[in-house]
């Protein structure tokens, strides 16, 4: 039996967006292709379409860093991509083993692991947030002051993204799935004995922000079925449209980002 999870995804604009998810016999993958705010950032749709199956084909066996390294190499070769000039994507991985449950992150998507004692462990790669931090704070402050998502906002994002490129996949910078397989060596991995994991939620930042905005009830998200998760994403999208169309309450790069959740519980999917 393959891994069974409850899932939902909602593109921020025209389908299919740039989020992707999939499951293997023993694992799950969530990708969030980077938005393009400048000519230096190519559209990520074709890249995530190639990267997802390349990871899934390898996910059930071997070291997770090797899995991602080989998948990046395959996707980059298939698309003729060059490091520094390629689209990019965050990566979240979940893998069930007989002796350990592994959760991994590269980029600013978020995994939350629930434990039987009611505590949680949160895993996200925050290295990008330290690049262009002053510019990031500035565009969010402009949004809080009511500047909206107009041309000036787009100019600020364009300059922020341009300032990030020299630090991509560099020591002291940030790491992301792109065309350089060495980025896989920077994958953040946590391993847990199966008996201490009650559930795992993988979420792209488009919906992670809303879960945190609503008090961070990740356990409630983990218990929802497919239809409930889909409704939750729709509610978040509607809130962005109706309650916060200019990003004053929840500053973000655009009014609607892609939103994806994969929620797994041991009762849904036996390890063996």
C-alpha positions in Angstrom: 0.0 0.0 0.0 1.3 3.5 -0.9 1.3 6.5 1.4 -2.2 7.8 2.0 -2.6 11.5 2.8 -5.3 14.2 2.8 -4.4 16.9 0.3 -5.6 20.1 -1.3 -4.1 22.7 -3.6 -5.4 26.0 -5.0 -3.5 28.2 -7.5 -3.3 31.9 -6.8 -4.0 32.8 -10.4 -4.5 30.8 -13.6 -4.3 27.0 -13.1 -2.2 25.0 -12.5 0.0 27.6 -10.7 3.5 26.6 -9.6 2.8 24.4 -6.5 3.1 20.7 -7.1 2.6 17.7 -4.8 2.8 13.9 -5.1 3.1 10.7 -3.1 5.1 7.5 -3.5 4.8 4.2 -1.8 6.5 5.5 1.3 6.7 9.3 1.0 5.3 12.6 -0.1 6.7 15.7 -1.9 5.5 19.3 -1.9 7.1 21.8 -4.3 6.6 25.6 -4.5 8.0 27.0 -7.7 9.4 30.5 -7.2 7.3 33.4 -8.5 9.0 35.5 -11.2 9.2 39.2 -10.4 12.1 40.1 -12.7 13.5 38.8 -16.0 16.3 37.1 -14.1 13.7 34.7 -12.6 12.3 32.4 -15.3 8.8 30.9 -14.8 9.1 27.7 -12.7 6.1 25.7 -14.1 8.1 23.5 -16.4 10.8 23.0 -13.8 8.4 21.8 -11.0 6.7 19.5 -13.6 10.0 17.8 -14.2 11.4 17.9 -10.6 8.3 16.3 -9.0 8.4 12.9 -10.8 12.2 12.9 -10.6 12.0 13.0 -6.8 9.1 10.6 -6.5 10.9 8.0 -8.6 13.7 8.0 -6.0 12.1 8.9 -2.8 11.5 5.5 -1.2 15.1 4.5 -1.0 18.5 6.0 -0.2 19.8 9.1 1.5 17.4 12.1 1.0 20.1 14.4 0.0 21.2 12.0 -2.7 17.5 11.6 -3.8 17.2 15.4 -4.3 20.7 15.8 -5.8 19.9 13.2 -8.5 16.4 14.6 -9.1 17.8 18.2 -9.6 20.4 16.8 -12.0 17.7 15.0 -14.0 15.4 18.0 -14.2 18.2 20.4 -15.1 19.5 18.2 -17.8 16.1 17.5 -19.3 15.4 21.2 -19.5 18.9 22.4 -20.5 19.1 24.6 -17.4 22.3 26.4 -16.2 23.0 27.3 -12.5 22.2 31.0 -11.8 19.9 31.4 -14.8 17.3 28.7 -14.0 13.9 28.6 -12.3 13.8 27.4 -8.7 11.5 25.7 -6.2 11.3 25.0 -2.5 11.2 21.3 -1.5 9.4 19.5 1.3 9.9 15.7 1.8 8.2 13.2 4.0 9.4 9.6 4.1 8.1 6.7 6.2 10.6 4.1 7.3 10.3 1.1 9.6 12.7 2.7 12.1 12.3 6.4 11.4 10.1 9.0 9.9 12.1 11.6 8.0 11.0 15.1 7.2 13.1 17.5 5.1 13.0 21.1 3.8 14.9 23.2 1.4 13.5 26.8 1.0 10.7 28.5 2.9 7.9 26.0 2.8 7.0 24.6 6.2 6.6 21.1 7.7 5.0 20.7 11.1 5.3 17.4 13.0 2.8 16.6 15.8 3.7 14.4 18.7 1.6 12.3 21.1 2.2 14.6 24.0 0.6 17.5 22.1 3.8 19.3 21.2 5.0 20.0 17.7 8.2 20.3 15.8 8.4 22.9 13.0 10.8 22.6 10.1 11.4 25.4 7.6 14.5 26.7 5.9 14.7 30.4 6.8 18.0 31.3 5.1 16.4 33.3 2.3 14.8 35.6 4.9 18.2 36.9 5.9 19.0 38.0 2.3 17.6 41.5 1.5 16.1 41.6 4.9 15.8 45.4 4.9 14.1 45.4 1.5 11.7 42.7 2.7 10.8 44.7 5.8 10.3 47.8 3.7 7.9 46.3 1.2 5.8 44.8 4.0 5.7 48.1 5.9 4.5 49.9 2.7 1.7 47.3 2.5 0.8 47.8 6.1 0.5 51.5 5.4 -1.9 50.8 2.5 0.3 51.1 -0.6 -1.3 48.0 -2.1 -0.1 45.6 -4.8 0.4 48.2 -7.6 3.4 49.2 -9.8 5.5 50.5 -6.9 5.0 47.2 -5.0 6.0 45.2 -8.0 9.1 47.4 -8.4 10.1 46.7 -4.8 9.7 43.0 -5.3 11.7 43.1 -8.6 14.6 44.8 -6.8 14.4 42.5 -3.9 14.6 39.4 -6.2 17.5 40.9 -8.1 19.4 41.4 -4.8 18.8 37.8 -3.9 20.3 36.2 -7.0 24.0 36.7 -6.1 23.4 34.8 -2.9 21.5 31.9 -4.4 23.2 28.5 -3.7 26.2 30.2 -2.2 27.8 29.7 1.2 26.5 32.3 3.5 23.5 32.9 1.3 20.5 30.6 0.7 19.9 27.3 -0.9 17.1 26.3 -3.2 16.4 23.6 -5.8 17.5 25.0 -9.1 20.1 23.7 -11.6 23.0 23.2 -9.2 22.7 19.7 -7.6 25.0 20.8 -4.8 22.0 22.6 -3.2 20.7 19.2 -2.2 23.6 18.9 0.3 22.0 21.7 2.2 18.6 20.0 2.7 17.5 20.3 6.3 16.5 16.8 7.6 14.8 15.8 10.9 14.4 12.1 11.8 11.9 10.8 14.4 11.1 7.3 15.8 7.6 6.4 14.3 6.1 6.1 17.8 6.7 9.9 18.5 4.9 11.1 15.4 1.1 11.6 15.5 0.8 13.5 12.2 2.8 15.6 9.7 1.6 18.6 7.7 3.5 19.9 4.7 2.4 23.4 3.5 3.6 26.0 1.0 3.9 29.5 2.3 0.7 30.7 0.6 -1.3 28.8 3.2 1.2 28.5 6.0 0.8 32.3 6.6 -2.9 31.7 7.1 -2.6 28.8 9.5 -0.3 31.0 11.6 -2.6 34.0 11.2 -5.4 31.8 12.6 -3.4 30.9 15.7 -1.2 28.1 14.4 -3.7 25.2 14.9 -1.7 22.8 12.8 -3.2 19.9 14.7 -6.7 20.9 13.5 -5.4 21.1 9.9 -3.9 17.6 10.2 -7.2 16.1 11.2 -9.1 17.5 8.1 -10.2 15.5 5.1 -9.7 16.4 1.5 -13.0 18.4 1.2 -12.3 20.2 4.4 -8.8 21.2 3.3 -10.1 22.4 0.0 -12.7 24.5 1.7 -10.0 25.9 4.1 -7.9 27.0 1.1 -10.9 28.6 -0.6 -11.7 30.5 2.7 -8.2 31.8 2.8 -8.4 32.9 -0.8 -11.8 34.6 -0.1 -10.3 36.4 3.0 -7.5 37.8 0.9 -10.1 39.1 -1.6 -12.7 40.4 0.7 -11.0 41.3 4.0 -7.4 42.1 3.0 -7.2 42.9 -0.7 -4.3 45.3 -0.3 -2.2 43.2 2.1 -2.5 45.6 5.1 -3.3 42.9 7.7 -1.2 40.1 6.1 1.7 41.6 4.1 2.6 39.3 1.3 4.2 39.4 -2.1 0.9 39.3 -4.0 -2.8 39.2 -3.3 -3.1 35.5 -4.0 -0.3 33.0 -3.8 -0.6 29.3 -4.6 -1.7 27.2 -1.6 -1.0 23.5 -1.0 -1.4 21.2 2.0 -0.5 17.6 2.4 -1.6 16.1 5.8 -0.6 12.6 6.9 -1.4 10.6 10.0 -0.2 7.0 10.7 -3.7 5.7 10.8 -4.1 6.7 7.2 -1.1 4.9 5.8 0.7 1.9 7.4 4.5 2.0 7.1 4.6 -1.6 6.0 
